[in-house]
Amino acid sequence: MTIPGVRSSFADDFYVLLVGWEPISTGGATFKVYLNPLINFVWLGGMIFILGTLVAAWPDAEVEIERVRQTKQVPAVVGAD
């Protein structure tokens, strides 16, 4: 199990993973290094997308009031011959 070294900033995320290491040999170790630039903008864009979806799906108050008025003004048939 490898635990990455992580450095996060607003501009980028930097990960270092230990991939291979032999304690007996003196050959060294193998690392994988990942640099993810502007990754926080992906999260920010997702939040803006969710907020925009909620705003677009919010019911319109005037339409709701008009629908309530129409249901209250339905004429009743008193006596049908």
PDB file of N, CA, C and O in Angstrom:
ATOM      1  N   MET A   1       0.846  -1.171   0.000  1.00  0.00           N
ATOM      2  CA  MET A   1       0.000   0.000   0.000  1.00  0.00           C
ATOM      3  C   MET A   1       0.890   1.231   0.000  1.00  0.00           C
ATOM      4  O   MET A   1       1.809   1.346   0.811  1.00  0.00           O
ATOM      5  N   THR A   2       0.613   2.137  -0.903  1.00  0.00           N
ATOM      6  CA  THR A   2       1.384   3.376  -0.954  1.00  0.00           C
ATOM      7  C   THR A   2       0.484   4.535  -0.588  1.00  0.00           C
ATOM      8  O   THR A   2      -0.662   4.607  -1.032  1.00  0.00           O
ATOM      9  N   ILE A   3       0.984   5.406   0.191  1.00  0.00           N
ATOM     10  CA  ILE A   3       0.278   6.614   0.578  1.00  0.00           C
ATOM     11  C   ILE A   3       0.934   7.764  -0.173  1.00  0.00           C
ATOM     12  O   ILE A   3       2.136   7.985  -0.025  1.00  0.00           O
ATOM     13  N   PRO A   4       0.168   8.502  -0.979  1.00  0.00           N
ATOM     14  CA  PRO A   4       0.789   9.549  -1.782  1.00  0.00           C
ATOM     15  C   PRO A   4       1.156  10.771  -0.953  1.00  0.00           C
ATOM     16  O   PRO A   4       0.524  11.086   0.056  1.00  0.00           O
ATOM     17  N   GLY A   5       2.184  11.436  -1.410  1.00  0.00           N
ATOM     18  CA  GLY A   5       2.486  12.758  -0.895  1.00  0.00           C
ATOM     19  C   GLY A   5       1.700  13.749  -1.726  1.00  0.00           C
ATOM     20  O   GLY A   5       1.781  13.722  -2.954  1.00  0.00           O
ATOM     21  N   VAL A   6       0.954  14.606  -1.099  1.00  0.00           N
ATOM     22  CA  VAL A   6       0.054  15.511  -1.817  1.00  0.00           C
ATOM     23  C   VAL A   6       0.365  16.944  -1.424  1.00  0.00           C
ATOM     24  O   VAL A   6       0.556  17.260  -0.250  1.00  0.00           O
ATOM     25  N   ARG A   7       0.412  17.805  -2.433  1.00  0.00           N
ATOM     26  CA  ARG A   7       0.486  19.239  -2.195  1.00  0.00           C
ATOM     27  C   ARG A   7      -0.604  19.873  -3.049  1.00  0.00           C
ATOM     28  O   ARG A   7      -0.560  19.806  -4.277  1.00  0.00           O
ATOM     29  N   SER A   8      -1.566  20.479  -2.401  1.00  0.00           N
ATOM     30  CA  SER A   8      -2.679  21.113  -3.100  1.00  0.00           C
ATOM     31  C   SER A   8      -2.593  22.619  -2.942  1.00  0.00           C
ATOM     32  O   SER A   8      -2.280  23.140  -1.872  1.00  0.00           O
ATOM     33  N   SER A   9      -2.876  23.290  -4.024  1.00  0.00           N
ATOM     34  CA  SER A   9      -2.999  24.747  -3.997  1.00  0.00           C
ATOM     35  C   SER A   9      -4.158  25.101  -4.916  1.00  0.00           C
ATOM     36  O   SER A   9      -4.755  24.218  -5.531  1.00  0.00           O
ATOM     37  N   PHE A  10      -4.477  26.375  -5.014  1.00  0.00           N
ATOM     38  CA  PHE A  10      -5.569  26.783  -5.881  1.00  0.00           C
ATOM     39  C   PHE A  10      -5.220  26.548  -7.345  1.00  0.00           C
ATOM     40  O   PHE A  10      -6.106  26.315  -8.168  1.00  0.00           O
ATOM     41  N   ALA A  11      -3.936  26.609  -7.668  1.00  0.00           N
ATOM     42  CA  ALA A  11      -3.510  26.474  -9.058  1.00  0.00           C
ATOM     43  C   ALA A  11      -3.392  25.026  -9.514  1.00  0.00           C
ATOM     44  O   ALA A  11      -3.684  24.729 -10.672  1.00  0.00           O
ATOM     45  N   ASP A  12      -2.966  24.105  -8.622  1.00  0.00           N
ATOM     46  CA  ASP A  12      -2.747  22.735  -9.061  1.00  0.00           C
ATOM     47  C   ASP A  12      -2.681  21.774  -7.880  1.00  0.00           C
ATOM     48  O   ASP A  12      -2.596  22.183  -6.722  1.00  0.00           O
ATOM     49  N   ASP A  13      -2.723  20.467  -8.211  1.00  0.00           N
ATOM     50  CA  ASP A  13      -2.501  19.394  -7.245  1.00  0.00           C
ATOM     51  C   ASP A  13      -1.267  18.625  -7.695  1.00  0.00           C
ATOM     52  O   ASP A  13      -1.103  18.344  -8.883  1.00  0.00           O
ATOM     53  N   PHE A  14      -0.413  18.290  -6.758  1.00  0.00           N
ATOM     54  CA  PHE A  14       0.844  17.610  -7.048  1.00  0.00           C
ATOM     55  C   PHE A  14       0.905  16.352  -6.194  1.00  0.00           C
ATOM     56  O   PHE A  14       0.897  16.435  -4.966  1.00  0.00           O
ATOM     57  N   TYR A  15       0.967  15.165  -6.844  1.00  0.00           N
ATOM     58  CA  TYR A  15       0.988  13.881  -6.147  1.00  0.00           C
ATOM     59  C   TYR A  15       2.305  13.172  -6.428  1.00  0.00           C
ATOM     60  O   TYR A  15       2.804  13.208  -7.553  1.00  0.00           O
ATOM     61  N   VAL A  16       2.874  12.524  -5.404  1.00  0.00           N
ATOM     62  CA  VAL A  16       4.048  11.681  -5.563  1.00  0.00           C
ATOM     63  C   VAL A  16       3.726  10.324  -4.936  1.00  0.00           C
ATOM     64  O   VAL A  16       3.380  10.242  -3.758  1.00  0.00           O
ATOM     65  N   LEU A  17       3.846   9.253  -5.743  1.00  0.00           N
ATOM     66  CA  LEU A  17       3.548   7.893  -5.289  1.00  0.00           C
ATOM     67  C   LEU A  17       4.820   7.047  -5.345  1.00  0.00           C
ATOM     68  O   LEU A  17       5.580   7.120  -6.310  1.00  0.00           O
ATOM     69  N   LEU A  18       5.040   6.256  -4.316  1.00  0.00           N
ATOM     70  CA  LEU A  18       6.132   5.286  -4.311  1.00  0.00           C
ATOM     71  C   LEU A  18       5.616   4.020  -4.981  1.00  0.00           C
ATOM     72  O   LEU A  18       4.721   3.358  -4.456  1.00  0.00           O
ATOM     73  N   VAL A  19       6.179   3.681  -6.142  1.00  0.00           N
ATOM     74  CA  VAL A  19       5.703   2.545  -6.915  1.00  0.00           C
ATOM     75  C   VAL A  19       6.509   1.287  -6.602  1.00  0.00           C
ATOM     76  O   VAL A  19       5.934   0.227  -6.357  1.00  0.00           O
ATOM     77  N   GLY A  20       7.816   1.397  -6.609  1.00  0.00           N
ATOM     78  CA  GLY A  20       8.639   0.222  -6.376  1.00  0.00           C
ATOM     79  C   GLY A  20       9.844   0.551  -5.512  1.00  0.00           C
ATOM     80  O   GLY A  20      10.466   1.605  -5.649  1.00  0.00           O
ATOM     81  N   TRP A  21      10.162  -0.398  -4.599  1.00  0.00           N
ATOM     82  CA  TRP A  21      11.316  -0.193  -3.735  1.00  0.00           C
ATOM     83  C   TRP A  21      11.790  -1.547  -3.251  1.00  0.00           C
ATOM     84  O   TRP A  21      11.008  -2.337  -2.723  1.00  0.00           O
ATOM     85  N   GLU A  22      13.059  -1.809  -3.431  1.00  0.00           N
ATOM     86  CA  GLU A  22      13.673  -3.052  -2.978  1.00  0.00           C
ATOM     87  C   GLU A  22      14.625  -2.714  -1.835  1.00  0.00           C
ATOM     88  O   GLU A  22      15.631  -2.040  -2.057  1.00  0.00           O
ATOM     89  N   PRO A  23      14.330  -3.166  -0.618  1.00  0.00           N
ATOM     90  CA  PRO A  23      15.184  -2.807   0.517  1.00  0.00           C
ATOM     91  C   PRO A  23      16.566  -3.456   0.462  1.00  0.00           C
ATOM     92  O   PRO A  23      17.499  -2.952   1.086  1.00  0.00           O
ATOM     93  N   ILE A  24      16.720  -4.564  -0.269  1.00  0.00           N
ATOM     94  CA  ILE A  24      18.010  -5.253  -0.315  1.00  0.00           C
ATOM     95  C   ILE A  24      18.946  -4.586  -1.309  1.00  0.00           C
ATOM     96  O   ILE A  24      20.127  -4.407  -1.012  1.00  0.00           O
ATOM     97  N   SER A  25      18.458  -4.223  -2.455  1.00  0.00           N
ATOM     98  CA  SER A  25      19.328  -3.637  -3.472  1.00  0.00           C
ATOM     99  C   SER A  25      19.536  -2.154  -3.212  1.00  0.00           C
ATOM    100  O   SER A  25      18.764  -1.504  -2.507  1.00  0.00           O
ATOM    101  N   THR A  26      20.598  -1.649  -3.800  1.00  0.00           N
ATOM    102  CA  THR A  26      20.894  -0.221  -3.658  1.00  0.00           C
ATOM    103  C   THR A  26      20.521   0.534  -4.922  1.00  0.00           C
ATOM    104  O   THR A  26      20.975   1.657  -5.144  1.00  0.00           O
ATOM    105  N   GLY A  27      19.682  -0.098  -5.759  1.00  0.00           N
ATOM    106  CA  GLY A  27      19.307   0.502  -7.038  1.00  0.00           C
ATOM    107  C   GLY A  27      18.445   1.736  -6.900  1.00  0.00           C
ATOM    108  O   GLY A  27      18.469   2.603  -7.774  1.00  0.00           O
ATOM    109  N   GLY A  28      17.702   1.836  -5.850  1.00  0.00           N
ATOM    110  CA  GLY A  28      16.878   3.012  -5.646  1.00  0.00           C
ATOM    111  C   GLY A  28      15.401   2.669  -5.578  1.00  0.00           C
ATOM    112  O   GLY A  28      15.020   1.529  -5.311  1.00  0.00           O
ATOM    113  N   ALA A  29      14.606   3.646  -5.817  1.00  0.00           N
ATOM    114  CA  ALA A  29      13.159   3.511  -5.726  1.00  0.00           C
ATOM    115  C   ALA A  29      12.539   4.112  -6.981  1.00  0.00           C
ATOM    116  O   ALA A  29      13.143   4.938  -7.665  1.00  0.00           O
ATOM    117  N   THR A  30      11.326   3.676  -7.261  1.00  0.00           N
ATOM    118  CA  THR A  30      10.589   4.186  -8.411  1.00  0.00           C
ATOM    119  C   THR A  30       9.400   4.993  -7.905  1.00  0.00           C
ATOM    120  O   THR A  30       8.635   4.537  -7.055  1.00  0.00           O
ATOM    121  N   PHE A  31       9.262   6.191  -8.441  1.00  0.00           N
ATOM    122  CA  PHE A  31       8.178   7.090  -8.067  1.00  0.00           C
ATOM    123  C   PHE A  31       7.351   7.434  -9.291  1.00  0.00           C
ATOM    124  O   PHE A  31       7.869   7.480 -10.407  1.00  0.00           O
ATOM    125  N   LYS A  32       6.070   7.674  -9.081  1.00  0.00           N
ATOM    126  CA  LYS A  32       5.213   8.276 -10.103  1.00  0.00           C
ATOM    127  C   LYS A  32       4.825   9.651  -9.598  1.00  0.00           C
ATOM    128  O   LYS A  32       4.419   9.819  -8.448  1.00  0.00           O
ATOM    129  N   VAL A  33       4.955  10.617 -10.465  1.00  0.00           N
ATOM    130  CA  VAL A  33       4.664  12.007 -10.114  1.00  0.00           C
ATOM    131  C   VAL A  33       3.537  12.489 -11.018  1.00  0.00           C
ATOM    132  O   VAL A  33       3.631  12.394 -12.241  1.00  0.00           O
ATOM    133  N   TYR A  34       2.472  13.007 -10.413  1.00  0.00           N
ATOM    134  CA  TYR A  34       1.328  13.539 -11.144  1.00  0.00           C
ATOM    135  C   TYR A  34       1.160  15.017 -10.814  1.00  0.00           C
ATOM    136  O   TYR A  34       1.186  15.417  -9.650  1.00  0.00           O
ATOM    137  N   LEU A  35       0.989  15.810 -11.853  1.00  0.00           N
ATOM    138  CA  LEU A  35       0.678  17.227 -11.693  1.00  0.00           C
ATOM    139  C   LEU A  35      -0.649  17.477 -12.392  1.00  0.00           C
ATOM    140  O   LEU A  35      -0.748  17.348 -13.612  1.00  0.00           O
ATOM    141  N   ASN A  36      -1.666  17.834 -11.623  1.00  0.00           N
ATOM    142  CA  ASN A  36      -2.996  18.124 -12.158  1.00  0.00           C
ATOM    143  C   ASN A  36      -3.242  19.626 -12.060  1.00  0.00           C
ATOM    144  O   ASN A  36      -3.654  20.115 -11.008  1.00  0.00           O
ATOM    145  N   PRO A  37      -2.996  20.364 -13.143  1.00  0.00           N
ATOM    146  CA  PRO A  37      -3.183  21.808 -13.081  1.00  0.00           C
ATOM    147  C   PRO A  37      -4.656  22.194 -13.090  1.00  0.00           C
ATOM    148  O   PRO A  37      -5.475  21.552 -13.748  1.00  0.00           O
ATOM    149  N   LEU A  38      -4.977  23.231 -12.364  1.00  0.00           N
ATOM    150  CA  LEU A  38      -6.307  23.843 -12.339  1.00  0.00           C
ATOM    151  C   LEU A  38      -7.417  22.871 -11.963  1.00  0.00           C
ATOM    152  O   LEU A  38      -8.544  23.023 -12.436  1.00  0.00           O
ATOM    153  N   ILE A  39      -7.134  21.886 -11.135  1.00  0.00           N
ATOM    154  CA  ILE A  39      -8.130  20.885 -10.754  1.00  0.00           C
ATOM    155  C   ILE A  39      -9.244  21.497  -9.904  1.00  0.00           C
ATOM    156  O   ILE A  39     -10.370  21.002  -9.926  1.00  0.00           O
ATOM    157  N   ASN A  40      -8.959  22.539  -9.171  1.00  0.00           N
ATOM    158  CA  ASN A  40      -9.997  23.171  -8.345  1.00  0.00           C
ATOM    159  C   ASN A  40     -11.056  23.857  -9.199  1.00  0.00           C
ATOM    160  O   ASN A  40     -12.188  24.043  -8.753  1.00  0.00           O
ATOM    161  N   PHE A  41     -10.692  24.239 -10.434  1.00  0.00           N
ATOM    162  CA  PHE A  41     -11.696  24.820 -11.318  1.00  0.00           C
ATOM    163  C   PHE A  41     -12.715  23.773 -11.764  1.00  0.00           C
ATOM    164  O   PHE A  41     -13.856  24.119 -12.072  1.00  0.00           O
ATOM    165  N   VAL A  42     -12.322  22.496 -11.803  1.00  0.00           N
ATOM    166  CA  VAL A  42     -13.275  21.431 -12.109  1.00  0.00           C
ATOM    167  C   VAL A  42     -14.319  21.348 -10.998  1.00  0.00           C
ATOM    168  O   VAL A  42     -15.516  21.265 -11.275  1.00  0.00           O
ATOM    169  N   TRP A  43     -13.872  21.370  -9.746  1.00  0.00           N
ATOM    170  CA  TRP A  43     -14.807  21.340  -8.611  1.00  0.00           C
ATOM    171  C   TRP A  43     -15.690  22.588  -8.596  1.00  0.00           C
ATOM    172  O   TRP A  43     -16.894  22.489  -8.357  1.00  0.00           O
ATOM    173  N   LEU A  44     -15.111  23.746  -8.844  1.00  0.00           N
ATOM    174  CA  LEU A  44     -15.878  24.992  -8.890  1.00  0.00           C
ATOM    175  C   LEU A  44     -16.921  24.942 -10.008  1.00  0.00           C
ATOM    176  O   LEU A  44     -18.059  25.368  -9.810  1.00  0.00           O
ATOM    177  N   GLY A  45     -16.546  24.433 -11.165  1.00  0.00           N
ATOM    178  CA  GLY A  45     -17.490  24.306 -12.276  1.00  0.00           C
ATOM    179  C   GLY A  45     -18.634  23.358 -11.943  1.00  0.00           C
ATOM    180  O   GLY A  45     -19.776  23.599 -12.333  1.00  0.00           O
ATOM    181  N   GLY A  46     -18.333  22.287 -11.228  1.00  0.00           N
ATOM    182  CA  GLY A  46     -19.385  21.355 -10.809  1.00  0.00           C
ATOM    183  C   GLY A  46     -20.373  22.007  -9.863  1.00  0.00           C
ATOM    184  O   GLY A  46     -21.580  21.790  -9.973  1.00  0.00           O
ATOM    185  N   MET A  47     -19.869  22.803  -8.936  1.00  0.00           N
ATOM    186  CA  MET A  47     -20.751  23.504  -7.996  1.00  0.00           C
ATOM    187  C   MET A  47     -21.626  24.525  -8.720  1.00  0.00           C
ATOM    188  O   MET A  47     -22.810  24.662  -8.408  1.00  0.00           O
ATOM    189  N   ILE A  48     -21.051  25.239  -9.680  1.00  0.00           N
ATOM    190  CA  ILE A  48     -21.828  26.207 -10.457  1.00  0.00           C
ATOM    191  C   ILE A  48     -22.892  25.484 -11.288  1.00  0.00           C
ATOM    192  O   ILE A  48     -24.011  25.977 -11.428  1.00  0.00           O
ATOM    193  N   PHE A  49     -22.547  24.332 -11.831  1.00  0.00           N
ATOM    194  CA  PHE A  49     -23.506  23.525 -12.602  1.00  0.00           C
ATOM    195  C   PHE A  49     -24.688  23.094 -11.734  1.00  0.00           C
ATOM    196  O   PHE A  49     -25.839  23.190 -12.160  1.00  0.00           O
ATOM    197  N   ILE A  50     -24.410  22.622 -10.528  1.00  0.00           N
ATOM    198  CA  ILE A  50     -25.487  22.202  -9.622  1.00  0.00           C
ATOM    199  C   ILE A  50     -26.350  23.392  -9.222  1.00  0.00           C
ATOM    200  O   ILE A  50     -27.576  23.285  -9.197  1.00  0.00           O
ATOM    201  N   LEU A  51     -25.727  24.518  -8.909  1.00  0.00           N
ATOM    202  CA  LEU A  51     -26.482  25.723  -8.548  1.00  0.00           C
ATOM    203  C   LEU A  51     -27.363  26.186  -9.707  1.00  0.00           C
ATOM    204  O   LEU A  51     -28.517  26.559  -9.494  1.00  0.00           O
ATOM    205  N   GLY A  52     -26.835  26.164 -10.925  1.00  0.00           N
ATOM    206  CA  GLY A  52     -27.624  26.554 -12.094  1.00  0.00           C
ATOM    207  C   GLY A  52     -28.795  25.627 -12.345  1.00  0.00           C
ATOM    208  O   GLY A  52     -29.869  26.070 -12.753  1.00  0.00           O
ATOM    209  N   THR A  53     -28.589  24.331 -12.102  1.00  0.00           N
ATOM    210  CA  THR A  53     -29.680  23.367 -12.257  1.00  0.00           C
ATOM    211  C   THR A  53     -30.789  23.629 -11.248  1.00  0.00           C
ATOM    212  O   THR A  53     -31.971  23.560 -11.586  1.00  0.00           O
ATOM    213  N   LEU A  54     -30.409  23.929 -10.009  1.00  0.00           N
ATOM    214  CA  LEU A  54     -31.414  24.227  -8.986  1.00  0.00           C
ATOM    215  C   LEU A  54     -32.180  25.500  -9.304  1.00  0.00           C
ATOM    216  O   LEU A  54     -33.392  25.559  -9.097  1.00  0.00           O
ATOM    217  N   VAL A  55     -31.496  26.513  -9.801  1.00  0.00           N
ATOM    218  CA  VAL A  55     -32.175  27.762 -10.165  1.00  0.00           C
ATOM    219  C   VAL A  55     -33.124  27.527 -11.338  1.00  0.00           C
ATOM    220  O   VAL A  55     -34.240  28.047 -11.340  1.00  0.00           O
ATOM    221  N   ALA A  56     -32.698  26.755 -12.328  1.00  0.00           N
ATOM    222  CA  ALA A  56     -33.549  26.499 -13.493  1.00  0.00           C
ATOM    223  C   ALA A  56     -34.762  25.646 -13.135  1.00  0.00           C
ATOM    224  O   ALA A  56     -35.822  25.797 -13.743  1.00  0.00           O
ATOM    225  N   ALA A  57     -34.625  24.766 -12.169  1.00  0.00           N
ATOM    226  CA  ALA A  57     -35.725  23.872 -11.798  1.00  0.00           C
ATOM    227  C   ALA A  57     -36.656  24.487 -10.767  1.00  0.00           C
ATOM    228  O   ALA A  57     -37.692  23.900 -10.455  1.00  0.00           O
ATOM    229  N   TRP A  58     -36.316  25.653 -10.229  1.00  0.00           N
ATOM    230  CA  TRP A  58     -37.133  26.291  -9.213  1.00  0.00           C
ATOM    231  C   TRP A  58     -38.462  26.713  -9.816  1.00  0.00           C
ATOM    232  O   TRP A  58     -38.473  27.315 -10.890  1.00  0.00           O
ATOM    233  N   PRO A  59     -39.586  26.421  -9.165  1.00  0.00           N
ATOM    234  CA  PRO A  59     -40.884  26.776  -9.760  1.00  0.00           C
ATOM    235  C   PRO A  59     -41.089  28.290  -9.784  1.00  0.00           C
ATOM    236  O   PRO A  59     -40.650  29.014  -8.890  1.00  0.00           O
ATOM    237  N   ASP A  60     -41.767  28.739 -10.828  1.00  0.00           N
ATOM    238  CA  ASP A  60     -42.057  30.162 -10.987  1.00  0.00           C
ATOM    239  C   ASP A  60     -43.263  30.509 -10.115  1.00  0.00           C
ATOM    240  O   ASP A  60     -44.289  29.834 -10.191  1.00  0.00           O
ATOM    241  N   ALA A  61     -43.156  31.543  -9.294  1.00  0.00           N
ATOM    242  CA  ALA A  61     -44.217  31.899  -8.339  1.00  0.00           C
ATOM    243  C   ALA A  61     -45.477  32.374  -9.058  1.00  0.00           C
ATOM    244  O   ALA A  61     -46.580  32.037  -8.628  1.00  0.00           O
ATOM    245  N   GLU A  62     -45.348  33.146 -10.137  1.00  0.00           N
ATOM    246  CA  GLU A  62     -46.525  33.662 -10.842  1.00  0.00           C
ATOM    247  C   GLU A  62     -47.315  32.534 -11.504  1.00  0.00           C
ATOM    248  O   GLU A  62     -48.546  32.576 -11.520  1.00  0.00           O
ATOM    249  N   VAL A  63     -46.656  31.563 -12.031  1.00  0.00           N
ATOM    250  CA  VAL A  63     -47.340  30.431 -12.655  1.00  0.00           C
ATOM    251  C   VAL A  63     -48.085  29.643 -11.592  1.00  0.00           C
ATOM    252  O   VAL A  63     -49.214  29.212 -11.828  1.00  0.00           O
ATOM    253  N   GLU A  64     -47.492  29.449 -10.448  1.00  0.00           N
ATOM    254  CA  GLU A  64     -48.128  28.704  -9.353  1.00  0.00           C
ATOM    255  C   GLU A  64     -49.363  29.446  -8.853  1.00  0.00           C
ATOM    256  O   GLU A  64     -50.390  28.820  -8.592  1.00  0.00           O
ATOM    257  N   ILE A  65     -49.282  30.769  -8.714  1.00  0.00           N
ATOM    258  CA  ILE A  65     -50.431  31.567  -8.256  1.00  0.00           C
ATOM    259  C   ILE A  65     -51.556  31.490  -9.280  1.00  0.00           C
ATOM    260  O   ILE A  65     -52.719  31.353  -8.901  1.00  0.00           O
ATOM    261  N   GLU A  66     -51.238  31.575 -10.560  1.00  0.00           N
ATOM    262  CA  GLU A  66     -52.254  31.494 -11.605  1.00  0.00           C
ATOM    263  C   GLU A  66     -52.925  30.125 -11.615  1.00  0.00           C
ATOM    264  O   GLU A  66     -54.132  30.031 -11.835  1.00  0.00           O
ATOM    265  N   ARG A  67     -52.174  29.085 -11.384  1.00  0.00           N
ATOM    266  CA  ARG A  67     -52.748  27.740 -11.348  1.00  0.00           C
ATOM    267  C   ARG A  67     -53.706  27.591 -10.165  1.00  0.00           C
ATOM    268  O   ARG A  67     -54.748  26.946 -10.288  1.00  0.00           O
ATOM    269  N   VAL A  68     -53.359  28.182  -9.024  1.00  0.00           N
ATOM    270  CA  VAL A  68     -54.245  28.132  -7.858  1.00  0.00           C
ATOM    271  C   VAL A  68     -55.520  28.923  -8.132  1.00  0.00           C
ATOM    272  O   VAL A  68     -56.601  28.481  -7.741  1.00  0.00           O
ATOM    273  N   ARG A  69     -55.432  30.075  -8.788  1.00  0.00           N
ATOM    274  CA  ARG A  69     -56.613  30.878  -9.121  1.00  0.00           C
ATOM    275  C   ARG A  69     -57.538  30.122 -10.069  1.00  0.00           C
ATOM    276  O   ARG A  69     -58.759  30.166  -9.911  1.00  0.00           O
ATOM    277  N   GLN A  70     -56.970  29.433 -11.043  1.00  0.00           N
ATOM    278  CA  GLN A  70     -57.790  28.698 -12.005  1.00  0.00           C
ATOM    279  C   GLN A  70     -58.525  27.543 -11.334  1.00  0.00           C
ATOM    280  O   GLN A  70     -59.666  27.253 -11.696  1.00  0.00           O
ATOM    281  N   THR A  71     -57.914  26.892 -10.387  1.00  0.00           N
ATOM    282  CA  THR A  71     -58.590  25.776  -9.728  1.00  0.00           C
ATOM    283  C   THR A  71     -59.678  26.263  -8.787  1.00  0.00           C
ATOM    284  O   THR A  71     -60.624  25.519  -8.528  1.00  0.00           O
ATOM    285  N   LYS A  72     -59.586  27.479  -8.265  1.00  0.00           N
ATOM    286  CA  LYS A  72     -60.604  28.007  -7.361  1.00  0.00           C
ATOM    287  C   LYS A  72     -61.804  28.554  -8.121  1.00  0.00           C
ATOM    288  O   LYS A  72     -62.881  28.645  -7.533  1.00  0.00           O
ATOM    289  N   GLN A  73     -61.683  28.919  -9.380  1.00  0.00           N
ATOM    290  CA  GLN A  73     -62.749  29.552 -10.131  1.00  0.00           C
ATOM    291  C   GLN A  73     -63.477  28.568 -11.049  1.00  0.00           C
ATOM    292  O   GLN A  73     -64.020  28.984 -12.072  1.00  0.00           O
ATOM    293  N   VAL A  74     -63.501  27.334 -10.728  1.00  0.00           N
ATOM    294  CA  VAL A  74     -64.203  26.359 -11.537  1.00  0.00           C
ATOM    295  C   VAL A  74     -65.693  26.452 -11.221  1.00  0.00           C
ATOM    296  O   VAL A  74     -66.078  26.284 -10.064  1.00  0.00           O
ATOM    297  N   PRO A  75     -66.542  26.714 -12.215  1.00  0.00           N
ATOM    298  CA  PRO A  75     -67.988  26.817 -11.954  1.00  0.00           C
ATOM    299  C   PRO A  75     -68.579  25.444 -11.643  1.00  0.00           C
ATOM    300  O   PRO A  75     -68.184  24.430 -12.217  1.00  0.00           O
ATOM    301  N   ALA A  76     -69.512  25.445 -10.741  1.00  0.00           N
ATOM    302  CA  ALA A  76     -70.170  24.201 -10.350  1.00  0.00           C
ATOM    303  C   ALA A  76     -71.524  24.113 -11.037  1.00  0.00           C
ATOM    304  O   ALA A  76     -72.227  25.116 -11.160  1.00  0.00           O
ATOM    305  N   VAL A  77     -71.879  22.954 -11.470  1.00  0.00           N
ATOM    306  CA  VAL A  77     -73.182  22.718 -12.078  1.00  0.00           C
ATOM    307  C   VAL A  77     -74.146  22.358 -10.957  1.00  0.00           C
ATOM    308  O   VAL A  77     -73.962  21.353 -10.270  1.00  0.00           O
ATOM    309  N   VAL A  78     -75.197  23.199 -10.769  1.00  0.00           N
ATOM    310  CA  VAL A  78     -76.104  23.032  -9.647  1.00  0.00           C
ATOM    311  C   VAL A  78     -77.140  21.963  -9.935  1.00  0.00           C
ATOM    312  O   VAL A  78     -77.276  21.010  -9.168  1.00  0.00           O
ATOM    313  N   GLY A  79     -77.828  22.099 -10.962  1.00  0.00           N
ATOM    314  CA  GLY A  79     -78.867  21.127 -11.258  1.00  0.00           C
ATOM    315  C   GLY A  79     -78.904  20.862 -12.743  1.00  0.00           C
ATOM    316  O   GLY A  79     -79.190  21.752 -13.544  1.00  0.00           O
ATOM    317  N   ALA A  80     -78.625  19.679 -13.086  1.00  0.00           N
ATOM    318  CA  ALA A  80     -78.676  19.333 -14.503  1.00  0.00           C
ATOM    319  C   ALA A  80     -79.933  18.535 -14.754  1.00  0.00           C
ATOM    320  O   ALA A  80     -79.962  17.328 -14.512  1.00  0.00           O
ATOM    321  N   ASP A  81     -80.884  19.135 -15.195  1.00  0.00           N
ATOM    322  CA  ASP A  81     -82.208  18.626 -15.536  1.00  0.00           C
ATOM    323  C   ASP A  81     -82.401  17.203 -15.369  1.00  0.00           C
ATOM    324  O   ASP A  81     -83.489  16.693 -15.635  1.00  0.00           O
TER     325      ASP A  81
END
